[in-house]
Amino acid sequence: MRVELLYFEGCPSWKVTEERLLVALTRTGHGDVVVRRTKVETLAQAEDLGFVGSPTVLVDGHDSLSRGDEGGAFACRVFQTPGGLAGSPTIEQLSEALA
């Protein structure tokens, strides 16, 4: 399994997402997987990567947390969670994405 966290430095939510992602990996039996971080620094890079906002979690190259209607964006991302809109997905959402 290949897991990548795409982010940009101006958005603090990626750090919370990384922490939750590590918990989700352990919970799903993938605690040995190394999360690759990719810092997105330009709009052109964001467009090339299909970056829909920070943070974006790719599992084997696929963003299963995407609604499918987002365009490339160099901005903080918002996730629909059971508790409402949030800057990071929940551990449960990340666990589902890893399954």
CYANA upper distance limits for C-alpha pairs under 8 A (distance plus 0.5 A):
  1 MET  CA     33 VAL  CA      7.61
  1 MET  CA     59 VAL  CA      7.59
  1 MET  CA     60 ASP  CA      6.63
  2 ARG  CA     33 VAL  CA      7.97
  2 ARG  CA     34 VAL  CA      8.42
  2 ARG  CA     35 VAL  CA      8.09
  2 ARG  CA     58 LEU  CA      8.44
  2 ARG  CA     59 VAL  CA      6.27
  2 ARG  CA     60 ASP  CA      5.31
  2 ARG  CA     61 GLY  CA      7.98
  3 VAL  CA     33 VAL  CA      7.98
  3 VAL  CA     34 VAL  CA      7.67
  3 VAL  CA     35 VAL  CA      5.69
  3 VAL  CA     36 ARG  CA      6.76
  3 VAL  CA     57 VAL  CA      7.63
  3 VAL  CA     58 LEU  CA      6.18
  3 VAL  CA     59 VAL  CA      5.19
  3 VAL  CA     60 ASP  CA      6.72
  3 VAL  CA     61 GLY  CA      8.24
  4 GLU  CA     35 VAL  CA      6.02
  4 GLU  CA     36 ARG  CA      5.09
  4 GLU  CA     37 ARG  CA      6.27
  4 GLU  CA     38 THR  CA      7.55
  4 GLU  CA     57 VAL  CA      6.27
  4 GLU  CA     58 LEU  CA      5.56
  4 GLU  CA     59 VAL  CA      7.10
  4 GLU  CA     61 GLY  CA      8.30
  5 LEU  CA     14 TRP  CA      8.43
  5 LEU  CA     18 GLU  CA      7.92
  5 LEU  CA     35 VAL  CA      7.29
  5 LEU  CA     36 ARG  CA      6.62
  5 LEU  CA     37 ARG  CA      5.34
  5 LEU  CA     38 THR  CA      6.57
  5 LEU  CA     55 PRO  CA      7.27
  5 LEU  CA     56 THR  CA      6.29
  5 LEU  CA     57 VAL  CA      5.22
  5 LEU  CA     58 LEU  CA      6.95
  6 LEU  CA     37 ARG  CA      6.52
  6 LEU  CA     38 THR  CA      5.25
  6 LEU  CA     39 LYS  CA      6.45
  6 LEU  CA     40 VAL  CA      7.11
  6 LEU  CA     51 PHE  CA      7.92
  6 LEU  CA     54 SER  CA      7.10
  6 LEU  CA     55 PRO  CA      6.27
  6 LEU  CA     56 THR  CA      5.52
  6 LEU  CA     57 VAL  CA      6.85
  6 LEU  CA     58 LEU  CA      8.33
  7 TYR  CA     11 CYS  CA      7.92
  7 TYR  CA     14 TRP  CA      6.61
  7 TYR  CA     37 ARG  CA      8.18
  7 TYR  CA     38 THR  CA      6.94
  7 TYR  CA     39 LYS  CA      5.72
  7 TYR  CA     40 VAL  CA      6.23
  7 TYR  CA     53 GLY  CA      7.83
  7 TYR  CA     54 SER  CA      5.07
  7 TYR  CA     55 PRO  CA      5.37
  7 TYR  CA     56 THR  CA      7.04
  8 PHE  CA     14 TRP  CA      8.47
  8 PHE  CA     39 LYS  CA      5.91
  8 PHE  CA     40 VAL  CA      5.59
  8 PHE  CA     41 GLU  CA      6.85
  8 PHE  CA     54 SER  CA      6.59
  8 PHE  CA     55 PRO  CA      8.17
  8 PHE  CA     74 PHE  CA      8.36
  9 GLU  CA     39 LYS  CA      7.73
 11 CYS  CA     54 SER  CA      6.90
 11 CYS  CA     55 PRO  CA      8.38
 11 CYS  CA     75 ALA  CA      8.03
 11 CYS  CA     76 CYS  CA      6.13
 12 PRO  CA     16 VAL  CA      8.11
 13 SER  CA     17 THR  CA      6.77
 13 SER  CA     54 SER  CA      7.75
 13 SER  CA     55 PRO  CA      7.11
 13 SER  CA     76 CYS  CA      8.16
 13 SER  CA     87 GLY  CA      6.03
 13 SER  CA     88 SER  CA      6.38
 14 TRP  CA     18 GLU  CA      6.53
 14 TRP  CA     54 SER  CA      6.86
 14 TRP  CA     55 PRO  CA      5.38
 14 TRP  CA     88 SER  CA      7.72
 15 LYS  CA     19 GLU  CA      6.87
 16 VAL  CA     20 ARG  CA      6.73
 16 VAL  CA     88 SER  CA      7.17
 17 THR  CA     21 LEU  CA      6.35
 17 THR  CA     55 PRO  CA      7.57
 17 THR  CA     88 SER  CA      5.90
 17 THR  CA     89 PRO  CA      7.22
 18 GLU  CA     22 LEU  CA      6.76
 19 GLU  CA     23 VAL  CA      7.10
 20 ARG  CA     24 ALA  CA      6.63
 20 ARG  CA     90 THR  CA      7.57
 20 ARG  CA     91 ILE  CA      5.81
 20 ARG  CA     94 LEU  CA      8.10
 21 LEU  CA     25 LEU  CA      6.55
 21 LEU  CA     91 ILE  CA      7.20
 21 LEU  CA     94 LEU  CA      6.75
 21 LEU  CA     95 SER  CA      8.34
 22 LEU  CA     26 THR  CA      6.86
 22 LEU  CA     31 GLY  CA      7.71
 23 VAL  CA     27 ARG  CA      6.67
 23 VAL  CA     91 ILE  CA      7.51
 24 ALA  CA     28 THR  CA      6.61
 24 ALA  CA     91 ILE  CA      6.09
 24 ALA  CA     92 GLU  CA      7.71
 24 ALA  CA     94 LEU  CA      6.55
 24 ALA  CA     95 SER  CA      5.39
 24 ALA  CA     98 LEU  CA      8.32
 25 LEU  CA     29 GLY  CA      6.80
 25 LEU  CA     30 HIS  CA      5.25
 25 LEU  CA     31 GLY  CA      5.54
 25 LEU  CA     33 VAL  CA      7.84
 25 LEU  CA     95 SER  CA      7.43
 25 LEU  CA     98 LEU  CA      7.80
 26 THR  CA     30 HIS  CA      5.90
 26 THR  CA     31 GLY  CA      4.56
 26 THR  CA     32 ASP  CA      8.35
 27 ARG  CA     31 GLY  CA      8.09
 27 ARG  CA     95 SER  CA      7.87
 28 THR  CA     95 SER  CA      6.92
 28 THR  CA     98 LEU  CA      7.82
 28 THR  CA     99 ALA  CA      7.68
 40 VAL  CA     45 GLN  CA      6.87
 40 VAL  CA     46 ALA  CA      6.69
 41 GLU  CA     45 GLN  CA      7.29
 41 GLU  CA     46 ALA  CA      8.16
 42 THR  CA     46 ALA  CA      6.75
 42 THR  CA     74 PHE  CA      8.04
 43 LEU  CA     47 GLU  CA      6.70
 43 LEU  CA     73 ALA  CA      7.86
 43 LEU  CA     74 PHE  CA      6.35
 44 ALA  CA     48 ASP  CA      6.70
 45 GLN  CA     49 LEU  CA      6.64
 46 ALA  CA     50 GLY  CA      6.57
 46 ALA  CA     51 PHE  CA      5.31
 46 ALA  CA     52 VAL  CA      8.14
 46 ALA  CA     72 GLY  CA      6.82
 46 ALA  CA     73 ALA  CA      7.11
 46 ALA  CA     74 PHE  CA      6.82
 47 GLU  CA     51 PHE  CA      6.66
 47 GLU  CA     72 GLY  CA      5.80
 47 GLU  CA     73 ALA  CA      7.85
 50 GLY  CA     71 GLY  CA      8.19
 50 GLY  CA     72 GLY  CA      6.06
 51 PHE  CA     56 THR  CA      7.36
 51 PHE  CA     71 GLY  CA      8.45
 51 PHE  CA     72 GLY  CA      5.68
 51 PHE  CA     73 ALA  CA      6.72
 51 PHE  CA     74 PHE  CA      7.97
 52 VAL  CA     56 THR  CA      7.43
 52 VAL  CA     70 GLU  CA      6.56
 52 VAL  CA     71 GLY  CA      6.30
 52 VAL  CA     72 GLY  CA      5.03
 52 VAL  CA     73 ALA  CA      5.39
 52 VAL  CA     74 PHE  CA      7.81
 52 VAL  CA     75 ALA  CA      8.41
 52 VAL  CA     77 ARG  CA      7.68
 53 GLY  CA     72 GLY  CA      7.64
 53 GLY  CA     73 ALA  CA      5.71
 53 GLY  CA     74 PHE  CA      6.18
 53 GLY  CA     75 ALA  CA      5.53
 53 GLY  CA     76 CYS  CA      5.71
 53 GLY  CA     77 ARG  CA      5.10
 54 SER  CA     74 PHE  CA      8.01
 54 SER  CA     75 ALA  CA      6.70
 54 SER  CA     76 CYS  CA      5.18
 54 SER  CA     77 ARG  CA      5.58
 55 PRO  CA     76 CYS  CA      7.46
 55 PRO  CA     77 ARG  CA      6.73
 55 PRO  CA     88 SER  CA      7.76
 56 THR  CA     63 ASP  CA      7.60
 56 THR  CA     77 ARG  CA      8.40
 57 VAL  CA     63 ASP  CA      6.50
 57 VAL  CA     65 LEU  CA      8.12
 58 LEU  CA     62 HIS  CA      5.44
 58 LEU  CA     63 ASP  CA      5.23
 58 LEU  CA     64 SER  CA      7.92
 59 VAL  CA     63 ASP  CA      7.01
 59 VAL  CA     64 SER  CA      8.12
 59 VAL  CA     97 ALA  CA      7.90
 59 VAL  CA     98 LEU  CA      7.24
 64 SER  CA     97 ALA  CA      6.23
 65 LEU  CA     93 GLN  CA      8.31
 65 LEU  CA     97 ALA  CA      7.38
 66 SER  CA     70 GLU  CA      7.83
 76 CYS  CA     87 GLY  CA      7.82
 77 ARG  CA     87 GLY  CA      6.59
 77 ARG  CA     88 SER  CA      8.38
 78 VAL  CA     85 LEU  CA      6.78
 78 VAL  CA     86 ALA  CA      6.04
 78 VAL  CA     87 GLY  CA      5.32
 78 VAL  CA     88 SER  CA      7.49
 79 PHE  CA     85 LEU  CA      6.03
 79 PHE  CA     86 ALA  CA      5.76
 79 PHE  CA     87 GLY  CA      6.55
 79 PHE  CA     88 SER  CA      6.75
 79 PHE  CA     89 PRO  CA      6.40
 80 GLN  CA     84 GLY  CA      6.30
 80 GLN  CA     85 LEU  CA      5.21
 80 GLN  CA     86 ALA  CA      7.02
 80 GLN  CA     89 PRO  CA      8.17
 81 THR  CA     85 LEU  CA      6.35
 81 THR  CA     86 ALA  CA      7.15
 81 THR  CA     89 PRO  CA      7.07
 81 THR  CA     90 THR  CA      7.31
 89 PRO  CA     93 GLN  CA      6.48
 89 PRO  CA     94 LEU  CA      7.04
 90 THR  CA     94 LEU  CA      6.78
 91 ILE  CA     95 SER  CA      6.52
 92 GLU  CA     96 GLU  CA      6.74
 93 GLN  CA     97 ALA  CA      6.78
 94 LEU  CA     98 LEU  CA      6.78
 95 SER  CA     99 ALA  CA      6.82
